[in-house]
Amino acid sequence: MENTVDFDRATCPMTDAEAKAEAQRIIEENFRPQVPLVRHIPTSFRDDSPLPAYGDTPPVPQDDKRIVPGWAAGIAVASIGVGAGITGVGCGAWLVLQGLASVTLYGVLMVTLPFAGVAMAVTAVGGAISKARRAVTKTVYEGPVVQNTQITNTSHQRGMFSRTRNDVR
């Protein structure tokens, strides 16, 4: 079939009734509500096959109809766990900072008092053990004592910078 163009129709304007009918047709065609495709997925399965006379029932194959992939569900569960953990850490930090904001001198002294007492006791015991283990020695030096001291001073002055080197032996 050959395409024919109605040149009279293309060049002649429509009447008001024709224009109104054409506009109504275009509006209805473009704004017609689309009926969405609904996937009917059964939410339960009933097996009406006869049961065996004795023993266990054989397994029935059931198709996997999950919409969400397993890896996505795993990531979702992990993100919920991480969020809950971070919330716990945040609450703990808030409690610690609230406690630090209400610190008084008496509170600090009462908290550090047991540590100071333990440290003092450990120091006393360590000092007593150190004195008990130390041997009593008396060194007697006999003979002349000679001390030789030699100082060598070398200076180099060249240009803008200079260097002085002292060797004490």
C-alpha positions in Angstrom: 0.0 0.0 0.0 1.4 3.4 -0.9 1.5 6.3 1.5 -0.6 9.0 0.4 -0.7 12.5 1.9 -3.9 14.4 1.9 -2.5 17.8 0.9 -5.8 19.5 1.2 -6.0 18.3 4.9 -2.5 19.5 5.6 -3.1 23.0 4.2 -6.7 23.6 5.2 -7.3 24.4 8.9 -9.7 22.3 10.9 -13.1 23.5 12.0 -13.7 24.1 15.7 -15.6 20.9 16.1 -12.9 18.9 14.4 -10.1 20.5 16.4 -12.0 19.9 19.7 -12.6 16.2 18.7 -8.9 15.8 17.8 -7.7 17.5 21.0 -10.0 15.2 23.1 -8.7 12.2 21.3 -5.0 13.2 21.9 -5.7 13.9 25.6 -7.5 10.6 26.1 -4.8 8.7 24.3 -1.8 10.3 26.2 -3.4 10.5 29.6 -5.1 7.2 29.7 -4.2 5.5 33.0 -1.8 2.7 32.4 -2.8 -0.6 34.0 0.3 -1.8 35.8 1.3 -5.4 35.3 0.8 -7.2 38.6 2.9 -10.2 39.3 0.8 -12.8 41.1 3.1 -14.6 43.4 1.6 -17.2 45.6 2.2 -16.6 49.3 1.5 -20.2 50.3 1.8 -23.6 48.8 -0.6 -26.6 49.3 0.5 -30.0 48.2 -2.5 -32.2 47.6 -0.5 -35.3 46.6 -1.3 -38.4 48.7 0.9 -39.1 51.7 2.9 -42.4 51.9 1.5 -45.2 54.1 4.5 -45.1 56.3 7.8 -43.1 56.7 8.6 -39.5 56.1 7.0 -37.4 53.4 9.2 -36.9 50.4 10.3 -33.4 49.7 8.3 -31.3 47.3 10.3 -29.0 45.0 9.3 -25.4 45.6 10.6 -22.7 43.2 12.6 -19.9 44.6 10.6 -16.7 44.1 12.5 -14.2 46.2 12.4 -10.7 44.8 15.4 -9.4 46.7 18.7 -11.2 46.0 20.5 -12.8 48.9 23.6 -10.5 48.8 21.3 -7.5 49.0 19.5 -8.9 52.0 22.9 -9.7 53.7 24.1 -6.2 53.1 20.8 -4.8 54.6 21.1 -7.0 57.7 24.8 -6.0 58.1 24.0 -2.3 57.8 21.3 -2.6 60.4 23.8 -4.3 62.7 26.5 -1.7 62.1 24.0 1.1 62.7 22.9 -0.4 66.0 26.5 -0.9 67.1 27.4 2.7 66.2 24.3 3.9 68.1 25.5 2.0 71.2 29.0 3.5 70.9 27.5 6.9 70.5 25.3 6.4 73.6 28.3 5.2 75.6 30.4 8.2 74.4 27.5 10.5 75.4 27.3 9.0 78.9 31.1 9.3 79.4 31.1 12.9 78.2 28.1 13.8 80.4 30.0 12.3 83.3 33.2 14.3 82.4 31.1 17.5 82.1 30.0 17.2 85.7 33.4 16.6 87.2 34.2 18.3 90.4 37.5 18.4 92.4 36.0 16.2 95.1 34.9 13.7 92.6 38.3 13.5 91.0 40.0 13.1 94.4 37.6 10.3 95.4 38.2 8.4 92.1 42.0 8.7 92.3 42.3 8.1 96.0 42.4 4.3 95.7 45.0 4.4 92.9 47.1 6.8 95.0 46.9 4.5 98.0 47.9 1.4 96.0 50.8 3.3 94.3 52.1 4.5 97.7 51.9 1.0 99.1 53.7 -0.5 96.1 56.4 2.2 96.4 57.0 1.5 100.1 57.2 -2.3 99.5 59.6 -1.7 96.5 61.8 0.5 98.6 61.9 -2.0 101.5 62.8 -4.8 99.1 65.5 -2.7 97.5 67.1 -1.8 100.8 67.0 -5.4 101.9 68.6 -6.7 98.8 71.4 -4.1 98.6 74.7 -5.6 99.8 76.8 -3.6 102.2 80.1 -2.9 100.4 82.8 -0.5 101.2 85.3 0.3 98.6 88.7 1.5 99.7 91.0 3.0 97.1 94.6 3.0 97.8 97.3 4.7 95.8 97.7 8.0 94.0 94.9 9.4 91.9 96.0 11.3 88.7 93.7 13.3 86.5 94.9 14.4 83.1 93.0 17.1 81.3 94.0 18.2 77.8 92.0 20.8 75.9 92.4 21.3 72.2 90.8 24.3 70.6 90.6 24.5 66.8 89.0 27.4 65.0 88.4 27.9 61.3 87.1 31.3 60.2 86.5 31.5 56.5 83.9 33.7 54.8 80.6 34.3 56.5 80.5 31.2 58.6 83.0 30.0 61.1 83.4 26.8 63.1 84.9 26.3 66.5 85.7 22.8 67.7 86.7 22.0 71.3 88.0 18.6 72.2 88.3 17.9 75.9 90.2 14.8 76.9 
